[in-house]
Amino acid sequence: MRFVQIIPKLPEESYNMRILGIDPGTGILGFGVIDNHRGKSKLVDAGVIRTPVKEDDAVRLQTIFDELTDIITQTKPEVMSVEKLFFSRNVTTAMTVSQARGVVLLCGMQAGLKIYEYTPMQIKQATTGYGKADKKQMQEMVRVHLGLKVIPKPDDAADALAAAITHSMTMNLG
């Protein structure tokens, strides 16, 4: 399920970097691709990879691998920005999300991407200026950063875009 059509990669001189942001999950994995040009970010593609709850874990992870590999092939990012699993009260959920993160990291490595990881607090700080911002504040700032008329949906796609924006902003500081 995609938010927009893929924008073809522009000539090298017209952007600094294409970044793939990931909000890991097994049932729903959010992805967002942005181009960064002179400190400004532009939406390329965003959406989610969904896997059926009743599927075997191995089948779900294979689906994530296959779909994410296709997204990387189509959008051609240089780097991947992944949200770190910070804390979970539910051990089972934490384990399945960790498995999905492992698949994400493997996809990135096999595609030759540089991989950066950010905590939820770092992502909130970068996108809103406040590390404890709520989800609505963060999603609104994703909309503003990308110059969109509406907040990207579903939430997982907006969260993945926030991860990409975080790397974009971090990169521009250095």
Secondary structure as UniProt FT lines:
FT   HELIX           12..14
FT   STRAND          17..23
FT   STRAND          28..37
FT   TURN            38..39
FT   STRAND          40..50
FT   TURN            53..54
FT   HELIX           57..75
FT   STRAND          79..83
FT   HELIX           91..110
FT   TURN            111..112
FT   STRAND          114..118
FT   HELIX           120..128
FT   TURN            131..132
FT   HELIX           135..146
FT   HELIX           155..173
//
